[in-house]
């Protein structure tokens, strides 16, 4: 994964579960007034969430899809 960016705020707007593996999620988060990111999150067997990948420079209108 690219170096993680630190954001002052993160508001989650949408969450999609990866149905094939049942342990992955994609999330859309608003990190400023006009900046959005997409995140891929993995849930381990110990039920711990780990950020796997992120896509920067998204808009509110961008569809949340597997990446």
C-alpha positions in Angstrom: 0.0 0.0 0.0 1.1 3.5 -0.6 2.2 5.5 2.4 -0.9 6.2 4.5 -2.1 9.8 4.6 -3.1 11.3 7.9 -6.4 13.2 7.7 -7.8 15.5 10.4 -11.2 14.1 9.9 -12.7 11.0 8.2 -16.4 10.6 7.7 -17.5 7.3 6.2 -20.2 7.7 3.6 -20.6 4.3 2.0 -19.4 0.7 2.7 -19.5 -2.3 0.4 -18.7 -5.9 1.5 -16.7 -8.1 -0.8 -19.0 -11.0 -1.2 -16.5 -13.6 -2.6 -14.2 -13.6 0.3 -16.5 -12.3 3.0 -13.6 -10.6 4.8 -13.0 -7.5 2.8 -14.7 -4.2 2.5 -14.5 -1.1 0.4 -15.3 2.2 2.0 -15.8 5.8 0.8 -14.7 8.4 3.2 -14.9 12.2 3.2 -11.6 13.7 4.5 -12.2 17.4 3.9 -15.0 19.6 2.5 -14.2 18.6 -1.0 -11.9 15.6 -0.8 -12.9 12.0 -0.8 -11.0 8.7 -0.7 -11.8 5.0 -1.2 -10.4 2.5 1.2 -10.0 -1.3 1.1 -10.3 -2.8 4.6 -9.5 -6.4 5.5 -11.0 -8.1 8.6 -8.8 -10.7 10.1 -9.9 -13.9 11.8 -9.2 -12.1 15.1 -11.8 -9.5 14.0 -9.2 -6.7 13.6 -9.6 -4.2 10.8 -6.5 -3.5 8.6 -6.4 -0.8 5.9 -5.0 -2.6 2.8 -5.2 0.0 0.1 -6.5 3.5 -0.6 -7.4 5.6 -3.6 -7.0 9.3 -3.3 -8.6 12.1 -5.3 -12.1 10.7 -5.4 -15.3 12.7 -5.6 -18.7 12.2 -3.8 -20.1 11.0 -7.1 -17.5 8.3 -7.8 -19.0 4.8 -7.5 -17.6 2.6 -4.7 -16.2 -0.5 -6.5 -13.6 -3.2 -5.9 -10.1 -2.0 -6.6 
